[in-house]
Amino acid sequence: MKKGLFILFTVILWPVFLNSQSNDFGVWGNISLEKNTKKWDFAAAAEVRAQSNASELNRSSIQLSTEYQLLKSLKLGASYQFMYFNDTKYNDFQPRHRGSLFVQGRQKFGDFTIVLREKIQVTSKDESERIKKSGKIDTYKVNPEWTWRNRIKVAYNIPDFPINPDISFETFYQLNNPEGNTFDKLRYTLTLNYKLSKQHSFELYELIDQDINVTSPVTSLITGLGYTFCF
């Protein structure tokens, strides 16, 4: 077990050291309700995000999602998310709508589990107040915005211990940029999962959000806390 933990945390820490000089710091928090059946899982979640060194509300959102167990190790899922997003250029909180479809597979190797998720998401942005405040036509380059998200996660189950860690790496790829599609974001996440009981669980995570291939890239270090009630 000690050897496994050493390998796991070595992999966890290298991107943190690589990106230790972040441009921003943020705090995220979310609460989720889940209902699990033999084949279907349903969830509702609310989230808030503060950035600009945790001094400014970046967005708040609610999300509804469902997953279907197609095979023992394969799930299909869909979600809808409504957001109030802070367009900092004009200090404009605008409504946004996001829909997603994904497929997720998992495989166990002893105490380790590898999870691969492929997701397509589309985000619609409200430009009306942005145009009004600018006094001119100032639209987004891409709207609606289509993105392909590819995430691989490695979870480690510590026998007879209530806290279990996992790490993940995710890429974001543009699908409809008129100037040419490219990867524009990388995300590294370390999570500690604590299951208090069958119904109550918590997660504490550190996340590095790194912009790439953009004009003014920002690297953000995020601390997050989540709570889930399962019934």
Secondary structure as the mmCIF struct_conf table of DSSP 4:
data_model
#
loop_
_struct_conf.conf_type_id
_struct_conf.id
_struct_conf.beg_label_comp_id
_struct_conf.beg_label_asym_id
_struct_conf.beg_label_seq_id
_struct_conf.end_label_comp_id
_struct_conf.end_label_asym_id
_struct_conf.end_label_seq_id
HELX_RH_AL_P HELX_RH_AL_P1 LYS A 2 LEU A 18
TURN_TY1_P TURN_TY1_P1 ASN A 19 ASN A 19
BEND BEND1 GLN A 21 GLN A 21
BEND BEND2 ASN A 23 ASN A 23
STRN STRN1 ASP A 24 ASN A 36
BEND BEND3 LYS A 38 LYS A 39
STRN STRN2 TRP A 40 GLN A 51
TURN_TY1_P TURN_TY1_P2 SER A 52 SER A 55
STRN STRN3 GLU A 56 LEU A 71
TURN_TY1_P TURN_TY1_P3 LYS A 72 SER A 73
STRN STRN4 LEU A 74 ASP A 87
TURN_TY1_P TURN_TY1_P4 THR A 88 ASN A 91
STRN STRN5 ASP A 92 PHE A 109
TURN_TY1_P TURN_TY1_P5 GLY A 110 ASP A 111
STRN STRN6 PHE A 112 LYS A 125
HELX_RH_AL_P HELX_RH_AL_P2 SER A 128 SER A 134
TURN_TY1_P TURN_TY1_P6 GLY A 135 GLY A 135
BEND BEND4 LYS A 136 LYS A 136
BEND BEND5 LYS A 141 PRO A 144
STRN STRN7 GLU A 145 TYR A 156
TURN_TY1_P TURN_TY1_P7 PRO A 159 ASP A 160
BEND BEND6 PRO A 162 PRO A 162
STRN STRN8 ILE A 163 GLN A 174
BEND BEND7 LEU A 175 LEU A 175
TURN_TY1_P TURN_TY1_P8 PRO A 178 GLU A 179
STRN STRN9 PHE A 183 LYS A 195
BEND BEND8 SER A 197 GLN A 199
STRN STRN10 HIS A 200 ASP A 211
BEND BEND9 ASN A 213 SER A 216
STRN STRN11 THR A 219 CYS A 230
#
